[in-house]
Each structure stands twice: as structure tokens, then as C-alpha cells.
Amino acid sequence: MRDLHLPGRSPVWADNGLCATSHPIAANVALDLLKRGGNAMDAAIAGAVALGVCEPPMCGLAGDCFALVKPAGEDRVLSYNGSGRSPAGAADDARAMRAAGLTAIPDRDARAVTLPGAVAAFDEMSALWGRLGLADSLAPAIAYFEAGVPVHARVAFDFARSAGRLDAHAARHLMPTGRAPVEGQRLALPGQAEVLRRIARDGARAFYEGEVAEDMLSALAAAGGSHTAEDFASTRGERTEPIQGQYKGAALYEHPPNGQGATAILMLNILAQFDLAALDPFGAARTHIEAEAAKLAYAARNRFIADADTAGAEKLLDPSFAAELAARIDPARASAVPDQLSGAPHRDTVYITVVDRDRMAVSLIYSVFHAFGSGIGTDKFGLVLHNRGCGFTLEEGHGNTLAPRKRPLHTIIPAMLAEDGAPNLPFGVMGGQYQAAGHARFVTNLRDYGLSPQEAIDAPRAFPEEGKLQLERGYAPEIAAQLQDMGHEVVTPDGPIGGAQAIRIHASGVMEAGSDPRKDGCAVGY
């Protein structure tokens, strides 16, 4: 139990239904769907779509998503890939960028825009696992997109930091006053409300064909994209098989490539070679070992993970490979191994988890990649296109190189933990590149230190990025000094490192949730 004299969050407990996500309005949208007889999938889609107006820097209809699902009354975990592919003209795009001397895909470029997969995923996941139907899941979001929501503190922070990424069309829709909205100001997106009405009536084809698709195609063509109507019309999601790792008696389910979930499993396999439980959970020694494990795991990620059609996760799941990497870690000294994180730094994602009265559990993550994605907006409906194609490399011969009709390496990853043999803890960690390391830290907080989900989320975070060790202010000042002495270049990041949400289903059937104070959101149940 937390010290009630100190600021903090208590866990949220419930019997009938529970949602945790990064914005209170979206959490309540999901809870309302549960109370109206919807199941966890109906509610997760409803809350996720509502996040598009609650947190537009982080997600939107022209983005991607992934999900893990535990059906009611079952102990299996299913997965769904809602990420889009590159256009058919991607080979010419790649050649042109190489000829121009580029070594990475620019993040505000139409060639960074893969086909947005989220809407197709919402449509099919609703049909596969929902109860009420897609129109009912979209109805509350439509009302909020039309009428608007008051801007919350974290959203105002993200807008102020990233509004300059928006092109003229996007800015006209998202900043009608010409300035980034401030806390308490109402933000509405009526153009996107109309898109949602069409999807509710006609399904995903209303997004990928006709006037909405033409609006996106026009914006992409004006920005130099090679996308075609056929590219949009062919967009489909895909049912997949989760991958699995073990840590201290618990099974971790992750989404397979093209997501980076295997990186979290590799990192945990590396950390399993050390006696973390004997270390101060918020001390320098644990922080150092985690940072070194992250450097090695992410370097392996960038070498091996790509579209599942091109490369699998087998190497990263091999315990002997993890032991080989762990042997390279000096417990007392930072290594010169580069962290090798591909793409520009970003922390722009939303996550939602829902468990219903029948104990169906959904773990869903939804993103436009960088803040406001590519920044390319559409004229008529104000959709802002993501830039997930930045996850590709331009290196010829690499499994993750940009090529036609291919999915890039993705940073967004939902997760689910089975603590006593049965999947009982859906969770997710937002924060761009940090997510795999965040999964590993959350699991070690639970398994090595016995923290509750809320305590595991609250705990301070560190992450090696661009050759520096980012250390949140939650660490004691002397820890930064000790890490400096170990050879790390320690910096304080401008904003917090990511965010997280989790729900634990106890053996008694009672549910417990935690929600990250780094975001505006909360856990709500009934």
C-alpha cells in the first residue's frame, strides 16, 4: 500500500469492467460502452477512436494500431496487426532518396507515409471480437469530434512542442485560431467527425475508397507521394500469432514482427542473467545494467526485425543469444556499444486496455509515430497522415529496407502477461523507441521487486538514446552522479519518458488497474 501522506495514485479496483488509458474522456467513453452491454473490444475501439480528438498529436484515423486479445473464458492470446504497407511505388521512392544522398527517410515527407491501417483494423476487429458493432463503437467519438473536448495539460504541452510540424491544411483544422490550443480550450475536429459518420455507415471502405481516400491522395500527391487509389483500396489488417517469452515464472505475450515486441523479450532474457532483485530498484547499478541491456537489444532489433514476410524474430527469442549479449555487459562500466535507435526521437502514441465482466481482455496501441505524424494534412476532412515509413531503412539488402507493399519496423507494441499460467495482465507502455525497454522495466518492477501495477508505472525511468542516458527527475540526484562516474553521459529529458497503463485480473476475479501520471489519463471501472 502506498504512503497516503505523499502525493500519488491509488490502484483502481472493479468487478464489472475496467479501462485504463491516457485521457479521462476516452476512458469514460470505453466504460460507457461496457455499461451499455458492449464487450472489451467494443469499448477499446470506442476509447481508442475518441483519443483521436482528445490527443491528436499522438494518434488519429490516418495512423496504425496493434492489438492483443484474450477472449472471454479462454486462456489463449490472439493478436492483430493493424499496420499499413508501403505504396506500390516505394522502389522508385527509395532509389530517388538514395540518389539524393539521403541515409534515412525524412520524417515530414510524403515518402514516409505508409498506408494507414488503423481504420481497417477497427472494422475487422469489431467484426471478429466485438458484440455491438462498429457503428455503436464510433458513436460517442463522433459526438466528441463534432462538439470538441477541453484540452488537457499533457495535450497542451505536446501541442506547444510540436505544432510547427503541421502543414497549412493540418494547421487550419487543428489550430483554427492560428495558435496551438492551451489547457482548457475546446478542440473540435468536425471534418473528422464526418469521416467517422461515413465509416459508421459504410465500414472501412468509406475511408479507403471514395471522397475520403481522394482527400488523402490529393494531399500526398501535392507533397510528392507516389500513393495510388489502388494502394488505399487494397489496405487490409492481418490476424497474427503472438510471440512469447518467460521471465521469473511469468509468460510475456508480445506482437510478432513487424512490431518490436521481440526486443522486449530479448531484453528480459538479457536481464535474467543478472540478480536484479538484489539491487536497489531505483539505484545506479540496476539502471546501468538496464541501459546496457537496452543498447544491445536495440542494436539487435535494428539488425533483425522487419516485416514478417521478410524476417522473423527467432534470433531475438533465443536464450543463448541473450546470454551471449549479457556476457558483454560490464556491471561497473558503460560500454561504447551504440544504442542504434533508428529514426528521430519520438514519444507519440496512445494505449488503451479494457477488461469486461466476462474477463475478455484487450491490449490496444494506436499511433501516428512522430508528433502529428508527417504533419501532412488533408484539405477537406483535416486528416493528419502518419509517417510510419520512417521505420524503414534505406540500406540496400537489409531486411527492413523500403520496398513496395511492405510493412516497416514498428515501435508500438501491446503486451499481456500471464503471471500464474493464465493471461491476466494486459499492459502497454507508450513512448516511441522506449516501448520495448519500458515493457522490460515494467515486468522487472513486478517480478523482481513485487511492485503493484500502479507502483511499477509510477517508478522513475531511464533510457539510452542518441548516445546519452536520459534520466527522469524521479531519480535521486546522487544516482545521476554515480551513473556519470560509470561512464554514462546523463541528461534530463525535456518531457517524461513515455506513459503506461495496466490491468491485473486477480485469481479472485477482482480487477486492479494502474494509470500513468505522466499522461492526463486514468483508470475507471464499475
C-alpha positions in Angstrom: 0.0 0.0 0.0 1.3 3.4 -0.9 2.1 6.1 1.8 -1.1 8.1 1.9 0.8 11.1 3.3 2.5 11.5 -0.1 1.2 12.6 -3.5 0.5 9.6 -5.7 -2.2 7.4 -7.3 -4.0 4.5 -5.7 -4.8 1.5 -7.8 -8.4 1.4 -9.2 -10.4 -1.8 -8.3 -13.5 -3.1 -10.0 -15.7 -6.1 -10.5 -17.7 -5.5 -13.7 -15.5 -3.7 -16.1 -12.3 -1.6 -16.2 -10.5 0.6 -18.6 -7.1 2.3 -18.4 -5.9 4.8 -20.9 -4.1 8.1 -21.3 -7.1 10.5 -21.3 -10.1 10.6 -18.9 -12.7 11.3 -21.6 -11.6 8.3 -23.6 -11.6 6.1 -20.5 -15.1 7.1 -19.8 -16.2 6.5 -23.4 -14.9 3.0 -23.1 -16.6 2.5 -19.7 -19.9 3.7 -21.0 -19.8 1.1 -23.8 -19.2 -1.6 -21.2 -22.2 -0.4 -19.2 -24.4 -0.4 -22.4 -23.6 -4.1 -22.9 -20.6 -3.9 -25.1 -17.6 -6.1 -24.6 -13.9 -5.2 -24.1 -13.3 -5.0 -27.9 -16.3 -2.6 -28.4 -15.0 -0.5 -25.6 -11.4 -0.5 -26.6 -12.2 0.6 -30.2 -14.6 3.3 -28.8 -12.0 4.7 -26.4 -9.1 4.5 -28.9 -11.0 6.4 -31.6 -12.1 9.0 -29.1 -8.4 9.5 -28.3 -8.0 11.0 -31.8 -9.7 14.2 -30.7 -8.5 14.0 -27.1 -4.8 13.6 -28.1 -4.4 14.5 -31.8 -0.6 14.9 -31.5 -0.4 11.2 -30.6 -2.9 9.3 -32.7 -5.5 9.7 -35.4 -7.6 7.9 -38.1 -4.7 8.1 -40.6 -2.5 6.1 -38.2 -1.7 2.4 -37.4 -2.6 0.1 -34.5 -1.8 -3.3 -33.0 -3.8 -5.4 -30.5 -3.6 -8.5 -28.3 -6.9 -10.1 -27.3 -7.7 -12.7 -24.6 -11.3 -13.9 -25.4 -13.7 -14.4 -22.6 -13.5 -17.8 -20.9 -10.3 -18.7 -22.6 -6.6 -18.7 -21.7 -5.2 -18.1 -25.2 -4.0 -14.8 -26.5 -4.7 -13.6 -30.1 -3.1 -10.8 -32.0 -4.0 -8.4 -34.8 -1.7 -6.3 -37.0 -3.3 -3.1 -38.0 -0.2 -1.5 -39.6 -0.3 -0.5 -43.2 2.1 -1.2 -46.0 4.2 1.0 -48.3 2.8 2.0 -51.6 3.5 0.1 -54.8 5.8 2.9 -56.0 8.1 2.6 -53.0 11.0 1.2 -55.0 11.2 4.4 -57.1 10.9 6.4 -53.9 13.8 4.6 -52.3 16.0 5.0 -55.4 15.3 8.7 -55.5 16.2 9.2 -51.9 19.4 7.2 -52.2 20.3 9.2 -55.3 19.8 12.4 -53.3 22.3 11.2 -50.8 19.8 10.5 -48.0 20.5 7.8 -45.5 17.2 8.0 -43.7 13.6 8.8 -44.8 12.8 12.4 -43.8 10.0 12.5 -41.2 8.0 15.3 -42.8 8.0 13.8 -46.3 5.1 12.1 -48.2 7.5 9.2 -48.8 7.4 8.5 -45.1 3.7 7.8 -45.2 2.7 4.2 -45.4 -0.9 3.3 -45.9 -2.8 4.0 -42.6 -4.0 0.7 -41.2 -6.0 1.5 -38.1 -9.4 2.0 -39.6 -9.3 -1.3 -41.4 -8.2 -2.9 -38.2 -11.0 -1.4 -36.1 -13.6 -2.6 -38.7 -12.3 -6.1 -38.8 -11.6 -6.5 -35.0 -15.1 -5.2 -34.3 -16.5 -8.0 -36.6 -14.2 -10.7 -35.2 -14.4 -10.0 -31.5 -16.9 -7.2 -30.8 -20.5 -7.5 -29.7 -22.3 -4.3 -30.6 -20.9 -3.4 -34.0 -18.6 -0.8 -35.3 -21.2 2.0 -35.6 -22.0 1.7 -31.9 -18.3 1.9 -31.0 -17.9 5.0 -33.1 -21.0 6.9 -32.0 -19.5 8.5 -28.8 -16.3 9.5 -30.6 -18.4 11.2 -33.4 -20.1 13.3 -30.8 -16.8 14.4 -29.2 -15.1 15.1 -32.6 -18.1 17.3 -33.5 -18.6 19.2 -30.3 -15.0 19.2 -29.1 -13.2 18.4 -25.8 -11.3 20.7 -23.4 -7.6 20.4 -24.0 -5.9 18.8 -21.0 -2.4 19.6 -19.6 -0.3 17.0 -21.3 -2.0 17.5 -24.6 -1.4 21.3 -24.4 2.3 20.5 -23.7 2.5 18.2 -26.7 0.7 20.8 -29.0 3.1 23.6 -27.9 6.1 21.5 -28.5 5.1 20.1 -31.9 2.6 22.4 -33.6 5.3 23.5 -36.0 5.2 20.1 -37.7 1.7 20.8 -39.1 1.4 21.9 -42.7 -1.1 24.6 -43.7 -4.1 22.2 -44.2 -3.4 20.4 -40.9 -3.0 23.6 -39.0 -6.2 25.0 -40.4 -8.2 22.1 -38.9 -6.3 21.5 -35.7 -5.5 25.1 -34.9 -8.3 27.2 -36.3 -7.2 30.2 -34.2 -3.8 30.1 -35.8 -2.2 29.1 -32.5 -1.7 25.9 -30.5 -4.6 25.4 -28.1 -3.9 25.9 -24.5 -5.1 24.0 -21.5 -8.9 24.3 -21.0 -9.5 25.5 -24.6 -12.0 23.4 -26.6 -10.8 21.5 -29.6 -13.2 20.1 -32.2 -12.5 18.2 -35.4 -15.8 18.3 -37.3 -14.2 17.3 -40.6 -13.0 14.0 -39.0 -16.4 13.6 -37.4 -17.9 13.4 -40.9 -15.3 10.8 -41.8 -16.3 8.7 -38.8 -20.0 9.1 -39.7 -19.2 7.6 -43.1 -17.2 4.7 -41.6 -20.0 4.0 -39.1 -22.5 3.8 -42.1 -20.4 2.0 -44.7 -17.5 0.4 -42.9 -13.8 0.8 -43.6 -14.3 1.1 -47.3 -15.7 4.6 -46.7 -12.2 5.5 -45.6 -10.1 3.7 -48.2 -12.3 4.5 -51.2 -14.3 7.4 -52.4 -14.1 11.0 -51.3 -12.1 10.4 -48.0 -9.4 8.4 -49.9 -9.3 11.1 -52.6 -8.7 13.8 -49.9 -5.7 11.8 -48.6 -4.4 11.1 -52.1 -4.6 14.7 -53.1 -2.6 15.7 -50.0 0.0 13.1 -50.7 0.4 13.9 -54.4 0.8 17.6 -53.6 3.7 16.6 -51.2 5.4 14.3 -53.7 4.0 10.9 -52.7 3.6 8.0 -55.1 0.4 6.6 -53.4 -2.4 5.5 -55.7 -6.1 4.7 -55.2 -5.3 1.0 -55.6 -2.8 1.3 -52.7 -5.6 2.6 -50.4 -8.3 0.2 -51.6 -6.0 -2.8 -51.0 -5.3 -1.9 -47.4 -6.1 -4.8 -45.0 -5.2 -5.8 -41.5 -4.0 -9.2 -40.5 -4.6 -11.8 -37.8 -1.2 -12.9 -36.4 0.2 -15.3 -33.8 1.7 -13.7 -30.6 5.3 -14.5 -29.7 6.1 -15.4 -26.1 9.0 -15.1 -23.6 9.5 -16.1 -20.0 10.7 -14.1 -17.0 10.8 -15.2 -13.4 7.9 -17.5 -13.7 5.7 -15.3 -15.9 5.0 -15.5 -19.6 5.1 -12.4 -21.6 3.0 -12.2 -24.8 4.1 -9.7 -27.5 3.0 -9.0 -31.0 5.3 -10.5 -33.6 7.3 -8.6 -36.2 7.0 -6.1 -37.8 6.5 -4.8 -34.2 9.5 -4.6 -31.8 7.9 -6.9 -29.2 10.7 -9.4 -29.6 13.1 -6.7 -28.4 11.3 -6.6 -25.0 11.7 -10.4 -24.7 15.4 -10.3 -25.7 16.0 -7.5 -23.1 14.3 -9.6 -20.4 16.3 -12.6 -21.4 19.5 -10.5 -21.0 18.4 -9.1 -17.6 17.6 -12.6 -16.4 21.4 -13.2 -16.4 21.7 -10.7 -13.5 20.3 -10.8 -9.9 18.3 -7.6 -10.2 16.3 -8.4 -7.1 19.4 -8.0 -5.0 19.9 -4.4 -6.3 18.2 -1.2 -5.2 15.2 -0.8 -7.6 16.0 2.9 -8.1 19.7 2.7 -7.7 22.6 3.2 -10.1 23.5 -0.4 -10.5 20.1 -1.6 -11.8 19.7 1.5 -14.0 23.2 0.9 -15.5 22.5 -2.8 -16.3 19.1 -2.0 -17.9 20.7 0.7 -20.0 23.4 -1.6 -21.2 20.9 -4.4 -22.0 18.8 -1.9 -23.9 21.8 -0.8 -26.1 22.5 -4.4 -27.0 18.8 -5.4 -27.5 18.0 -2.4 -29.7 21.1 -2.9 -31.9 19.9 -6.5 -32.4 16.4 -5.2 -33.2 17.6 -2.9 -35.9 19.6 -5.8 -37.5 17.0 -8.5 -37.4 13.4 -7.1 -37.2 11.5 -6.3 -40.3 8.2 -7.2 -42.0 7.3 -10.7 -41.0 7.2 -11.6 -44.7 10.9 -10.7 -44.8 12.4 -11.6 -41.4 11.2 -13.3 -38.2 12.0 -12.9 -34.5 13.7 -16.2 -33.9 17.2 -14.8 -33.2 15.9 -12.3 -30.7 13.9 -15.0 -28.9 16.9 -17.4 -28.5 18.0 -17.5 -24.8 21.6 -18.4 -25.9 21.8 -15.2 -27.9 20.6 -13.2 -24.9 23.3 -14.9 -22.7 25.9 -14.1 -25.3 24.9 -10.4 -25.2 24.7 -10.4 -21.4 28.3 -11.5 -21.2 29.3 -8.3 -22.9 27.9 -6.1 -20.1 30.3 -4.8 -17.5 28.3 -4.2 -14.3 30.5 -1.3 -13.3 31.2 0.5 -16.6 29.2 1.9 -19.5 30.0 0.4 -22.9 30.7 2.1 -26.2 28.1 0.0 -27.9 25.8 2.4 -29.8 22.1 2.3 -28.9 21.4 2.4 -32.7 17.9 3.6 -32.4 16.5 4.2 -35.9 14.7 7.4 -36.8 14.4 10.7 -35.0 13.4 10.5 -31.3 9.6 10.4 -30.7 7.2 9.6 -27.9 3.9 9.9 -29.6 1.5 7.0 -29.1 -1.7 6.2 -27.2 -2.6 3.0 -25.4 -5.8 1.6 -24.0 -6.6 -1.6 -22.1 -10.1 -2.9 -21.3 -11.3 -5.9 -19.4 -15.0 -6.6 -19.2 -17.3 -8.5 -16.8 -16.6 -11.8 -18.7 -12.9 -11.2 -18.4 -12.3 -10.6 -22.1 -9.1 -8.5 -22.1 -7.9 -6.2 -24.9 -4.5 -4.5 -25.1 -4.5 -2.0 -27.9 -1.9 0.6 -29.1 -2.6 3.3 -31.7 -0.2 5.9 -33.1 0.8 8.3 -35.8 4.5 7.8 -35.0 6.1 11.2 -34.5 4.1 14.0 -33.1 1.4 14.7 -35.7 3.0 12.1 -37.9 4.2 13.5 -41.1 2.4 16.8 -40.5 0.7 16.4 -43.9 -3.0 17.3 -43.5 -5.9 16.9 -45.9 -7.8 19.8 -47.2 -11.4 18.7 -46.9 -11.5 16.5 -43.8 -8.4 17.5 -41.8 -6.9 14.1 -41.5 -3.2 14.1 -40.5 -1.2 11.4 -42.1 1.2 9.4 -40.1 4.9 8.9 -41.0 5.4 5.3 -40.0 7.6 4.7 -43.1 10.4 6.3 -41.2 10.7 2.9 -39.6 12.2 1.6 -42.8 15.9 1.8 -43.6 17.3 2.9 -47.0 20.2 0.4 -46.7 20.1 -1.8 -49.8 19.9 -5.5 -49.0 18.6 -5.0 -45.4 15.5 -6.9 -44.4 13.8 -3.7 -43.4 14.7 -1.7 -46.4 12.0 0.4 -48.1 10.3 -1.6 -50.8 6.8 -1.9 -52.4 3.9 -3.3 -50.4 5.9 -3.9 -47.2 5.4 -3.1 -43.5 8.2 -1.2 -41.7 9.6 -2.0 -38.3 7.2 -0.6 -35.8 7.9 0.7 -32.3 4.3 0.4 -31.0 3.7 -2.8 -29.1 0.8 -4.0 -26.9 1.6 -6.7 -24.3 0.0 -9.2 -22.0 1.5 -11.0 -19.0 0.5 -14.4 -17.7 1.6 -14.4 -14.0 0.2 -17.8 -13.0 -0.2 -19.7 -16.2 -3.2 -17.8 -17.5 -3.1 -14.4 -19.3 -4.2 -11.9 -16.6 -2.4 -8.6 -17.1 -2.8 -6.6 -20.3 -0.4 -3.6 -20.3 1.2 -1.2 -22.6 4.0 1.4 -22.4 3.9 4.5 -24.7 7.0 6.4 -25.7 8.2 5.6 -29.2 11.5 3.9 -29.1 11.3 3.4 -25.3 8.4 1.0 -25.5 10.4 -2.3 -25.6 12.6 -1.1 -22.8 9.5 0.1 -20.9 8.0 -3.3 -21.2 11.1 -4.9 -19.7 11.2 -2.4 -16.9 7.5 -2.8 -16.0 7.9 -6.6 -15.9 11.0 -6.5 -13.7 9.4 -4.0 -11.4 6.6 -6.5 -10.9 8.6 -9.7 -10.8 11.9 -8.7 -9.1 10.6 -6.0 -6.7 7.0 -7.0 -6.1 5.6 -3.7 -7.1 1.9 -3.3 -7.9 0.9 -2.3 -11.4 0.4 1.3 -10.3 3.8 1.4 -8.4 5.5 -0.2 -11.4 4.1 2.5 -13.6 5.0 5.4 -11.2 8.6 4.3 -10.8 11.3 6.6 -12.4 12.6 5.7 -15.8 15.8 5.9 -17.7 16.6 5.2 -21.4 19.8 5.3 -23.6 19.1 7.3 -26.7 21.4 9.2 -29.1 24.5 8.3 -27.1 23.1 9.8 -23.8 21.4 8.2 -20.8 18.1 10.0 -20.3 17.2 10.1 -16.6 13.9 11.3 -15.3 13.9 13.7 -12.3 12.3 10.9 -10.2 15.8 9.6 -9.5 17.7 10.9 -6.6 20.4 13.4 -7.6 23.2 11.2 -6.3 22.1 8.4 -8.8 22.9 10.7 -11.7 26.3 11.4 -10.3 27.0 7.7 -9.8 26.0 6.9 -13.4 28.2 9.7 -14.7 31.1 8.1 -12.8 30.3 4.8 -14.5 30.8 6.4 -17.9 27.2 7.4 -18.9 26.5 10.9 -20.3 23.4 11.6 -18.2 20.8 14.1 -19.4 17.4 15.2 -18.1 14.8 14.8 -20.9 12.6 17.7 -21.8 9.5 15.7 -21.1 8.7 12.5 -19.2 9.7 9.2 -20.7 6.6 7.6 -22.1 3.5 6.6 -20.3 1.8 3.3 -19.3 -1.5 1.6 -18.4 -2.2 -1.8 -17.0 -5.0 -4.0 -15.6 -4.4 -7.1 -13.4 -7.1 -9.7 -13.1 -6.5 -11.3 -9.7 -7.2 -15.0 -9.0 -10.3 -13.9 -7.1 -11.6 -12.3 -10.3 -11.3 -8.8 -8.9 -9.5 -6.4 -11.3 -6.9 -3.8 -10.4 -5.7 -1.1 -12.7 -2.8 1.4 -12.8 -2.6 4.6 -15.0 0.5 6.7 -15.6 0.6 10.2 -14.0 2.9 11.2 -16.9 -0.2 11.5 -19.0 -3.6 13.1 -18.5 -5.4 9.7 -18.3 -6.8 7.5 -15.6 -8.2 4.1 -14.9 -12.0 3.9 -14.4 -14.2 0.9 -13.5 -17.5 -0.1 -12.1 
